[in-house]
Every structure is written in C-alpha cells, then in structure tokens.
Amino acid sequence: EIRETQSLAESLPSTGPLVQVQLELNELVKNADSILQQEDFTEEREKLVKTADELKTHIDSANKDLLEKQESTRVTFLSETIQKGPSWGKLSEEEHDQVTKSVQSIQISSGTGLEGLKNIVRNDHELTSKLFEINNKTQELANKRELEVKEDKATQNIQAPRRIETKEQIDELVKKLETLKENLPVNVNW
C-alpha cells in the first residue's frame, strides 16, 4: 500500500492544491521507507503502522479538501465568471435559470482512499472543461440575443399622416425621426 501511495503521489499533477497533497504524501512515504530500510524494522512496527494510518488519514483528508475545493470552484465560477460576465445581462430570467442549473448539475464525486484521490484528479479536468463549455454556450446565447435585439431595432414602424395640416404634426413626425438617429441603420415602415 505504501508503494502504491508513492506511485500515486508521483503521478499527481503538480498544479494547484494537488501540489501540497503530493508533497505531504511524499514525506509520509519517505518516513515509511526509512523505517522499512532499517534492519530491525519489525521492532519499529508501531511507527510503521502509525505512518500507514497517517497516510490513510491524510489521503481521506485530501479527498475531502479537494472535493470541497471543486465544489467551491463550481460555485465561484458561476457567481464570479458567468453571472458577473458581460453575457449574463443579455439573457432572460429563464436563461439565467437554465445556465445556473447546468452548472449545478455537474457531478462532483470522489470516494475514499487512493481511488477517491484518483477520481478527484480525473474530475478536476472534467469540471474545468464543463464549466468553460457552459460559459462558452452562455456567451453564444447572449450574442444570439443581442443580434435578435439589433434586428428588432433595425425595422421601425412610423405612423405618419398622409396629409399634414399643422405644425404640430410636422413636429411630431420630426420627433419620431429623431429617435431613429440612435438606432441607425434602420429600416422604416411608413
């Protein structure tokens, strides 16, 4: 089990919170190795058992901490990156709900022991990938909404009398035309 832990510690990516886990696991494995290399290592059985227990405890603690970190990443990405991004304001309330549910539905799981730690390492890449995919889809949807709004603004209906009899009618028509200046270019239906 100690050798398997050493192999896992060496295989962990040296990035983010995994760096600290990797360093701590390596230290515990070195302690176990130093005990095993002694001629009278059987007399050091209690130290060896204690070190093995520390490894298990540390691995379980790392599982819990990394799982919490992934959950925090998911929540923070939603609140800081997506909801505070420029695309968010262009979406409807229904679309806000859909995006939020998409982020919340990403499955995060670990397990126990070395297998749990391996799962978390695999999940970390998958989580990041899914979050960026959702963010990209949110941006695409916002761009689509913005284009729809521009197209709606591109054609304006102007009610104009066929015959103008007063200055007020001319003033009213001028006001309507003035508002079109803000949305140029525009198609006008008279």
C-alpha positions in Angstrom: 0.0 0.0 0.0 2.9 2.4 0.8 4.4 1.7 -2.7 1.0 2.3 -4.3 0.7 5.6 -2.4 4.2 6.6 -3.5 3.3 5.8 -7.2 0.1 7.8 -6.9 1.9 10.7 -5.3 4.4 10.8 -8.1 1.6 10.6 -10.7 -0.4 13.6 -9.3 -0.2 16.7 -11.4 2.0 19.3 -9.8 -0.6 22.1 -10.0 -3.0 23.8 -7.7 -3.9 22.2 -4.4 -2.6 18.9 -5.6 1.0 20.2 -5.1 0.6 20.3 -1.4 -1.0 16.9 -1.3 1.8 15.5 -3.4 4.5 16.9 -1.1 2.8 15.7 2.1 2.3 12.2 0.7 5.9 12.0 -0.5 7.0 13.0 3.0 4.9 10.3 4.7 6.2 7.7 2.2 9.8 8.7 2.9 9.1 8.2 6.6 7.7 4.7 5.9 10.7 3.9 3.6 13.2 4.9 6.3 11.5 2.6 8.8 11.4 -0.3 6.3 15.1 0.1 5.4 16.2 -0.4 9.0 17.4 -3.9 9.8 15.2 -4.1 12.8 12.1 -2.6 11.1 9.9 -5.3 12.7 10.7 -3.7 16.0 9.5 -0.4 14.6 6.2 -1.9 13.7 4.2 0.6 15.7 5.9 3.5 13.9 5.2 1.8 10.6 1.5 1.2 11.4 1.3 4.8 12.6 2.8 6.1 9.4 0.4 3.9 7.3 -2.5 5.2 9.4 -1.3 8.8 8.8 -1.2 8.1 5.1 -4.8 6.8 5.1 -5.9 9.8 7.2 -4.1 12.2 5.0 -5.5 10.7 1.8 -9.0 10.8 3.2 -8.5 14.4 4.3 -7.1 15.3 0.9 -10.2 13.7 -0.7 -12.5 15.8 1.4 -10.5 19.0 0.9 -10.2 18.6 -2.9 -13.8 17.7 -3.2 -14.7 20.9 -1.3 -12.3 22.9 -3.5 -14.0 21.5 -6.6 -17.5 22.5 -5.2 -16.1 25.9 -4.4 -14.7 26.2 -7.9 -18.1 25.4 -9.4 -19.9 27.9 -7.2 -17.3 30.6 -7.7 -17.2 30.1 -11.5 -20.9 30.6 -11.6 -21.0 33.7 -9.4 -17.8 35.4 -10.5 -17.2 34.4 -14.1 -20.6 33.7 -15.6 -23.0 35.9 -13.6 -20.7 38.9 -13.5 -19.6 38.5 -17.1 -20.9 40.7 -19.9 -23.1 38.0 -21.3 -25.2 37.5 -18.2 -27.2 40.8 -18.6 -28.2 39.9 -22.1 -30.0 36.7 -21.1 -33.6 36.3 -19.9 -34.5 35.1 -16.4 -35.4 31.7 -17.8 -32.0 31.5 -19.5 -30.3 32.5 -16.2 -32.1 29.6 -14.5 -31.0 27.2 -17.3 -27.3 28.3 -17.0 -27.4 28.0 -13.2 -29.0 24.6 -13.4 -26.4 23.5 -15.9 -23.5 24.5 -13.6 -25.2 23.0 -10.5 -25.9 19.7 -12.3 -22.2 19.0 -13.0 -21.5 15.8 -11.0 -18.6 16.0 -8.5 -17.7 12.9 -6.7 -14.7 11.3 -5.1 -14.6 8.3 -2.9 -12.3 7.1 -0.3 -8.6 6.1 -0.3 -6.4 6.2 -3.3 -9.2 5.5 -5.7 -11.1 8.6 -4.4 -8.0 10.7 -4.9 -7.6 9.4 -8.5 -11.3 10.2 -9.1 -10.8 13.7 -7.9 -7.8 14.2 -10.2 -9.9 13.0 -13.2 -12.9 15.1 -12.1 -10.8 18.2 -11.9 -10.1 18.3 -15.6 -13.7 17.3 -16.5 -15.1 20.0 -14.2 -13.0 22.7 -15.7 -13.8 21.6 -19.2 -17.6 21.6 -18.5 -17.5 25.0 -16.8 -15.8 26.6 -19.8 -18.2 24.8 -22.1 -21.2 26.2 -20.2 -19.5 29.7 -20.2 -18.9 29.5 -24.0 -22.6 28.4 -24.6 -23.7 31.3 -22.4 -21.7 33.7 -24.5 -23.0 32.3 -27.7 -26.6 32.6 -26.4 -26.0 36.2 -25.3 -24.6 37.0 -28.7 -27.6 35.5 -30.3 -29.9 37.5 -28.1 -28.0 40.7 -28.9 -28.3 40.1 -32.6 -32.1 39.5 -32.2 -32.4 42.8 -30.4 -30.5 44.6 -33.1 -32.6 43.0 -35.8 -35.8 44.1 -33.9 -34.4 47.6 -33.7 -33.4 47.5 -37.4 -37.0 47.9 -38.5 -39.2 50.6 -37.1 -42.9 51.3 -37.8 -43.6 55.1 -38.1 -47.1 56.3 -38.2 -47.2 59.3 -40.4 -50.4 61.0 -41.7 -50.8 61.1 -45.5 -51.7 64.7 -45.2 -50.0 67.2 -42.9 -52.2 70.1 -41.9 -50.5 71.6 -38.8 -47.0 72.5 -37.5 -47.7 70.1 -34.6 -48.0 67.2 -37.0 -44.6 68.1 -38.5 -43.1 68.5 -35.0 -44.4 65.0 -34.1 -43.0 63.5 -37.2 -39.6 65.1 -36.6 -39.6 63.7 -33.0 -40.2 60.2 -34.4 -37.4 60.6 -36.9 -35.0 62.0 -34.2 -35.5 58.8 -32.2 -34.4 56.8 -35.2 -31.0 58.5 -35.2 -30.0 56.5 -32.1 -30.6 53.2 -33.9 -29.0 53.7 -37.3 -29.0 52.0 -39.7 -32.8 51.3 -39.6 -35.5 50.3 -42.0 -38.7 52.3 -41.8 -42.2 51.1 -42.5 -44.4 54.1 -43.1 
